[in-house]
Amino acid sequence: MQLSRRLFLQGSVALAALLAIPRALVAAAWPEKAFASKAAAEAMTALFGTDQATPSSAISLDAPEIAENGAVVPISVETTLENVQSVSIVVEKNPRPLAVSFEIPPGTLPNVACRIKMGQTSQVMAVVKTDSGLFSAAKEVKVTIGGCGG
């Protein structure tokens, strides 16, 4: 079977359209201002509309007390809060404090884990957004070798 030029072009255009749709949707949802912020309060306000979160014992933030290498600091967050919409990690003294923000689809367990970069010893805060507000847990992580260019 020989592929005609017309069929090849139609298939190429269709494939390009399919590849462009997800990229456009992701770009529309990207909180660029929050990730570009240079202060923790500014990042939270850009992401959530406020920099205030209620401390909660229902959030478990697991981070090392001492990170020997700030370029790879393991962090995990679990919560028993209901109707979680997102889980974000804010590192107060990083040049860009918002390290990561996970959108949590309905019906998904709100447990996340990742590795973040830390430039220096700092307060690390997990911020959990639910349908009833913002909640947080924090822990100081000491960094011996900085990961953000330090």
GUBA-318506 format. One record per residue (C-alpha): x, y, z; residue in three letters; residue number from 1. Coordinates in Angstrom, 3 decimals. Each point is the difference from the previous one (the first is absolute). Layout:
<atoms>
<atom u="X" v="Y" w="Z" code="ALA" pos="NUM"/>
...
</atoms>
This chain:
<atoms>
<atom u="0.000" v="0.000" w="0.000" code="MET" pos="1"/>
<atom u="1.384" v="3.353" w="-1.017" code="GLN" pos="2"/>
<atom u="-0.608" v="3.055" w="2.175" code="LEU" pos="3"/>
<atom u="-1.238" v="2.948" w="-2.006" code="SER" pos="4"/>
<atom u="1.402" v="3.468" w="0.579" code="ARG" pos="5"/>
<atom u="-3.470" v="1.300" w="0.894" code="ARG" pos="6"/>
<atom u="-0.610" v="-2.717" w="2.606" code="LEU" pos="7"/>
<atom u="3.459" v="0.593" w="1.477" code="PHE" pos="8"/>
<atom u="-0.651" v="3.770" w="0.311" code="LEU" pos="9"/>
<atom u="-3.445" v="-0.546" w="1.550" code="GLN" pos="10"/>
<atom u="1.480" v="-2.398" w="2.548" code="GLY" pos="11"/>
<atom u="2.840" v="2.407" w="0.786" code="SER" pos="12"/>
<atom u="-2.410" v="2.898" w="0.578" code="VAL" pos="13"/>
<atom u="-2.213" v="-2.161" w="2.234" code="ALA" pos="14"/>
<atom u="2.987" v="-1.166" w="2.046" code="LEU" pos="15"/>
<atom u="1.297" v="3.558" w="0.390" code="ALA" pos="16"/>
<atom u="-3.443" v="1.139" w="1.207" code="ALA" pos="17"/>
<atom u="-0.141" v="-2.796" w="2.575" code="LEU" pos="18"/>
<atom u="3.465" v="0.806" w="1.313" code="LEU" pos="19"/>
<atom u="-0.794" v="3.725" w="0.236" code="ALA" pos="20"/>
<atom u="-3.158" v="-0.402" w="2.105" code="ILE" pos="21"/>
<atom u="1.581" v="-1.401" w="3.188" code="PRO" pos="22"/>
<atom u="2.862" v="2.506" w="-0.182" code="ARG" pos="23"/>
<atom u="-2.508" v="2.894" w="-0.220" code="ALA" pos="24"/>
<atom u="-1.993" v="-1.360" w="2.951" code="LEU" pos="25"/>
<atom u="3.111" v="-0.424" w="2.139" code="VAL" pos="26"/>
<atom u="1.235" v="3.494" w="-0.850" code="ALA" pos="27"/>
<atom u="-3.375" v="1.503" w="0.937" code="ALA" pos="28"/>
<atom u="0.108" v="-1.631" w="3.452" code="ALA" pos="29"/>
<atom u="3.666" v="0.770" w="0.739" code="TRP" pos="30"/>
<atom u="0.246" v="2.384" w="3.016" code="PRO" pos="31"/>
<atom u="2.940" v="1.919" w="-1.481" code="GLU" pos="32"/>
<atom u="-0.246" v="2.977" w="2.369" code="LYS" pos="33"/>
<atom u="0.079" v="-2.269" w="3.076" code="ALA" pos="34"/>
<atom u="3.081" v="-1.894" w="-1.197" code="PHE" pos="35"/>
<atom u="1.758" v="3.264" w="-0.973" code="ALA" pos="36"/>
<atom u="-0.589" v="1.598" w="3.415" code="SER" pos="37"/>
<atom u="3.054" v="0.838" w="2.098" code="LYS" pos="38"/>
<atom u="-1.675" v="-0.050" w="3.426" code="ALA" pos="39"/>
<atom u="-2.020" v="-2.766" w="1.659" code="ALA" pos="40"/>
<atom u="-2.973" v="2.258" w="0.822" code="ALA" pos="41"/>
<atom u="-0.033" v="1.316" w="-3.573" code="GLU" pos="42"/>
<atom u="0.041" v="-3.546" w="-1.426" code="ALA" pos="43"/>
<atom u="-2.854" v="-1.121" w="2.241" code="MET" pos="44"/>
<atom u="-2.079" v="3.075" w="-0.840" code="THR" pos="45"/>
<atom u="0.540" v="-0.573" w="-3.723" code="ALA" pos="46"/>
<atom u="-0.957" v="-3.672" w="0.319" code="LEU" pos="47"/>
<atom u="-2.804" v="0.129" w="2.577" code="PHE" pos="48"/>
<atom u="-1.101" v="3.644" w="0.269" code="GLY" pos="49"/>
<atom u="1.288" v="0.195" w="3.593" code="THR" pos="50"/>
<atom u="3.218" v="-0.683" w="1.887" code="ASP" pos="51"/>
<atom u="-1.805" v="-1.339" w="3.077" code="GLN" pos="52"/>
<atom u="-0.373" v="-3.736" w="0.670" code="ALA" pos="53"/>
<atom u="-1.258" v="-1.636" w="3.189" code="THR" pos="54"/>
<atom u="2.499" v="-2.393" w="1.625" code="PRO" pos="55"/>
<atom u="-1.448" v="-3.526" w="0.053" code="SER" pos="56"/>
<atom u="1.019" v="-3.207" w="1.734" code="SER" pos="57"/>
<atom u="-1.856" v="-1.880" w="-2.778" code="ALA" pos="58"/>
<atom u="2.960" v="0.704" w="-2.317" code="ILE" pos="59"/>
<atom u="3.123" v="-2.127" w="0.221" code="SER" pos="60"/>
<atom u="3.097" v="1.664" w="-1.473" code="LEU" pos="61"/>
<atom u="2.953" v="-2.351" w="-0.227" code="ASP" pos="62"/>
<atom u="3.332" v="1.741" w="-0.648" code="ALA" pos="63"/>
<atom u="3.498" v="-0.616" w="1.324" code="PRO" pos="64"/>
<atom u="1.194" v="2.049" w="2.957" code="GLU" pos="65"/>
<atom u="3.360" v="0.377" w="-1.762" code="ILE" pos="66"/>
<atom u="0.359" v="-0.114" w="-3.777" code="ALA" pos="67"/>
<atom u="3.604" v="-0.748" w="-0.896" code="GLU" pos="68"/>
<atom u="-0.601" v="1.106" w="-3.591" code="ASN" pos="69"/>
<atom u="-2.504" v="2.795" w="-0.625" code="GLY" pos="70"/>
<atom u="-0.300" v="-1.015" w="-3.662" code="ALA" pos="71"/>
<atom u="-2.006" v="-3.138" w="0.889" code="VAL" pos="72"/>
<atom u="-2.108" v="0.379" w="3.146" code="VAL" pos="73"/>
<atom u="-2.678" v="-2.729" w="0.272" code="PRO" pos="74"/>
<atom u="-3.407" v="1.273" w="1.095" code="ILE" pos="75"/>
<atom u="-3.292" v="-1.830" w="0.432" code="SER" pos="76"/>
<atom u="-3.399" v="1.280" w="1.073" code="VAL" pos="77"/>
<atom u="-3.014" v="-1.994" w="1.115" code="GLU" pos="78"/>
<atom u="-3.273" v="1.268" w="1.391" code="THR" pos="79"/>
<atom u="-3.273" v="-1.307" w="1.363" code="THR" pos="80"/>
<atom u="-1.814" v="3.231" w="-0.865" code="LEU" pos="81"/>
<atom u="-3.132" v="-0.419" w="-2.125" code="GLU" pos="82"/>
<atom u="-0.499" v="1.337" w="-3.555" code="ASN" pos="83"/>
<atom u="3.632" v="0.922" w="-0.663" code="VAL" pos="84"/>
<atom u="0.435" v="2.062" w="-3.169" code="GLN" pos="85"/>
<atom u="3.760" v="0.609" w="0.041" code="SER" pos="86"/>
<atom u="3.201" v="-0.586" w="1.947" code="VAL" pos="87"/>
<atom u="2.848" v="2.525" w="-0.316" code="SER" pos="88"/>
<atom u="3.493" v="0.285" w="1.478" code="ILE" pos="89"/>
<atom u="1.339" v="3.453" w="0.904" code="VAL" pos="90"/>
<atom u="3.652" v="0.479" w="1.036" code="VAL" pos="91"/>
<atom u="0.270" v="3.350" w="1.768" code="GLU" pos="92"/>
<atom u="3.636" v="0.900" w="-0.778" code="LYS" pos="93"/>
<atom u="0.257" v="-1.375" w="-3.542" code="ASN" pos="94"/>
<atom u="0.509" v="2.537" w="-2.815" code="PRO" pos="95"/>
<atom u="-3.339" v="-1.313" w="-1.388" code="ARG" pos="96"/>
<atom u="-1.922" v="-1.171" w="3.109" code="PRO" pos="97"/>
<atom u="-2.730" v="-2.021" w="-1.747" code="LEU" pos="98"/>
<atom u="1.791" v="-3.300" w="-0.609" code="ALA" pos="99"/>
<atom u="-2.938" v="-2.057" w="-1.303" code="VAL" pos="100"/>
<atom u="-3.789" v="-0.027" w="-0.147" code="SER" pos="101"/>
<atom u="-2.013" v="-3.163" w="-0.634" code="PHE" pos="102"/>
<atom u="-3.643" v="0.116" w="-1.116" code="GLU" pos="103"/>
<atom u="-1.883" v="-2.863" w="1.671" code="ILE" pos="104"/>
<atom u="-2.918" v="-1.395" w="-2.051" code="PRO" pos="105"/>
<atom u="-3.193" v="-0.941" w="1.920" code="PRO" pos="106"/>
<atom u="0.144" v="-3.530" w="1.403" code="GLY" pos="107"/>
<atom u="3.813" v="-0.064" w="0.047" code="THR" pos="108"/>
<atom u="1.970" v="-0.645" w="3.176" code="LEU" pos="109"/>
<atom u="1.704" v="3.289" w="0.927" code="PRO" pos="110"/>
<atom u="3.472" v="-1.483" w="0.472" code="ASN" pos="111"/>
<atom u="2.919" v="1.446" w="-1.964" code="VAL" pos="112"/>
<atom u="3.769" v="-0.428" w="0.036" code="ALA" pos="113"/>
<atom u="2.786" v="1.733" w="-1.911" code="CYS" pos="114"/>
<atom u="3.518" v="1.382" w="0.280" code="ARG" pos="115"/>
<atom u="0.482" v="3.751" w="0.199" code="ILE" pos="116"/>
<atom u="2.968" v="2.360" w="-0.107" code="LYS" pos="117"/>
<atom u="0.873" v="2.144" w="2.996" code="MET" pos="118"/>
<atom u="2.590" v="2.753" w="-0.088" code="GLY" pos="119"/>
<atom u="0.439" v="0.258" w="3.767" code="GLN" pos="120"/>
<atom u="-1.469" v="-0.990" w="3.353" code="THR" pos="121"/>
<atom u="-3.647" v="0.990" w="-0.093" code="SER" pos="122"/>
<atom u="-3.532" v="-0.601" w="1.136" code="GLN" pos="123"/>
<atom u="-1.774" v="-2.436" w="-2.364" code="VAL" pos="124"/>
<atom u="-3.769" v="0.285" w="-0.026" code="MET" pos="125"/>
<atom u="-2.576" v="-2.376" w="-1.474" code="ALA" pos="126"/>
<atom u="-3.176" v="1.875" w="-0.948" code="VAL" pos="127"/>
<atom u="-3.139" v="-2.049" w="-0.585" code="VAL" pos="128"/>
<atom u="-2.971" v="1.636" w="-1.697" code="LYS" pos="129"/>
<atom u="-3.418" v="-1.527" w="0.689" code="THR" pos="130"/>
<atom u="-3.530" v="1.144" w="-0.703" code="ASP" pos="131"/>
<atom u="-0.067" v="1.393" w="3.555" code="SER" pos="132"/>
<atom u="3.260" v="2.006" w="-0.080" code="GLY" pos="133"/>
<atom u="3.789" v="-0.098" w="0.125" code="LEU" pos="134"/>
<atom u="1.851" v="-2.118" w="2.526" code="PHE" pos="135"/>
<atom u="3.709" v="-0.426" w="0.643" code="SER" pos="136"/>
<atom u="2.767" v="-1.881" w="1.740" code="ALA" pos="137"/>
<atom u="3.587" v="1.246" w="0.252" code="ALA" pos="138"/>
<atom u="3.434" v="-1.277" w="0.887" code="LYS" pos="139"/>
<atom u="3.470" v="1.540" w="0.027" code="GLU" pos="140"/>
<atom u="2.517" v="-1.822" w="-2.202" code="VAL" pos="141"/>
<atom u="3.682" v="0.699" w="0.530" code="LYS" pos="142"/>
<atom u="2.040" v="-0.036" w="-3.225" code="VAL" pos="143"/>
<atom u="3.748" v="-0.687" w="0.077" code="THR" pos="144"/>
<atom u="0.662" v="0.447" w="-3.766" code="ILE" pos="145"/>
<atom u="-2.387" v="2.344" w="-1.837" code="GLY" pos="146"/>
<atom u="-1.801" v="-1.192" w="-3.114" code="GLY" pos="147"/>
<atom u="-1.122" v="3.303" w="-1.532" code="CYS" pos="148"/>
<atom u="3.366" v="1.148" w="-1.200" code="GLY" pos="149"/>
<atom u="1.543" v="0.017" w="3.513" code="GLY" pos="150"/>
</atoms>
